Amino acid sequence: MPKGIYNHLNTKTPIYSLKRNRKVSESMKGKKNSLGIKQSLKTIKKRIVKLKGKKRPPFSTEWRENISKSHFGKKLPPFSEEHKEGISEALKGRKLSAEHCEKIGKGNKGKKLSSWHIERLRQSNLGKKRSEKTRKILSIQKLGKKNHFWVDGRTPENKKTRMNLETKLWREANFFRDNFTCQKCKVRSGNGKAIFLEVHHIYNFSSYPKLRFFKKNGITFCKDCHRKFHKFFGRTNNNFQQLKEFLEFKNETQRI
């Protein structure tokens, strides 16, 4: 550690003279010390349990600056798996204050991540499924002026509604219920063939705003079948009777 960075005023630790420190150093020469000895996971966990709930005294600004300078340009050795587990245990359940989060945000503003860092983040998020609650929080964080694509609020309300999270969740719920299969021609993706699926509003989107996100008001169609439905019945005043007739059609030309 760099010389003169410790503040002993608020502690009981005495400040030793340079002569005394040299004597201690000379006496320890050739003797075994703890330097380089790896602690077991059991020992690390014991220490964590012992220190849990205890608050250390706040470090002075000068102390922090000196530590920062001493570590500048140095690369830390990679942590062992045991060390990582110990850190993980220590940080479990820890919640950062709003002020702390704001400081982190300001500190990271304008920073550009390297391609290596971006790839690592991508790999760590692969296969992860966010809960509905998390998705709603992330959606709110990027609404309106908070979104980096926002320009003068020029997006039409209709487009906003069709692209919001509620619409996405409604679409996903219908896909899972219908097993990602078109309910008219029974096709689905697989065996190297990709089928583009859409969810059709049984009672149309514009005329029945209260039923827009009602799960039973949706049915899965492939893109072709969805286009055919609206070709036969139009895009306004759609209802369940029209859907029933469409599902009973034997071929494209037949119409009741």
LINHULIN-V680295 format. One record per backbone hydrogen bond with DSSP energy under -0.5 kcal/mol. CO is the residue of the C=O (numbers start at 1). NH is the residue of the N-H. Records with the same first field share a line. If there is no record, write none. Layout:
# LINHULIN-V680295
CO->NH + NH
This chain:
# LINHULIN-V680295
2->5
6->8
8->11
14->16
17->21
18->22
19->23
20->24
21->25
22->26
23->27
24->28
25->29
26->29
28->31
34->37
40->44
41->45
42->46
43->47
44->48
45->49
46->50
47->51
48->52
51->54
54->56
60->64
61->65
62->66
63->67
64->68
65->69
66->70
67->71
68->72
69->72
71->74
74->76
80->84
81->85
82->86
83->87
84->88
85->89
86->90
87->91
88->92
89->92
91->94
97->101
98->102
99->103
100->104
101->105
102->106
103->107
104->108
105->109
108->111
111->113
114->118
115->119
116->120
117->121
118->122
119->123
120->124
121->125
122->126
123->126
125->128
128->130
131->135
132->136
133->137
134->138
135->139
136->140
137->141
138->142
139->142
140->143
143->146
144->147
147->150
151->154
156->160
157->161
158->162
159->163
160->164
161->164
164->168
165->169
166->170
167->171
168->172
169->173
170->174
171->175
172->176
173->177
174->178
175->180
176->179
178->181
182->186
187->182
190->193
193->190 + 195
195->197
196->223
198->200 + 221
200->202 + 219
202->204
204->208
208->211
209->212
211->214
213->215
214->217
215->218
217->202
219->200
220->183
221->198
222->226
223->227
224->228
225->229
226->230
227->231
228->232
229->233
230->234
238->204
239->243
240->244
241->245
242->246
243->247
244->248
245->249
246->249
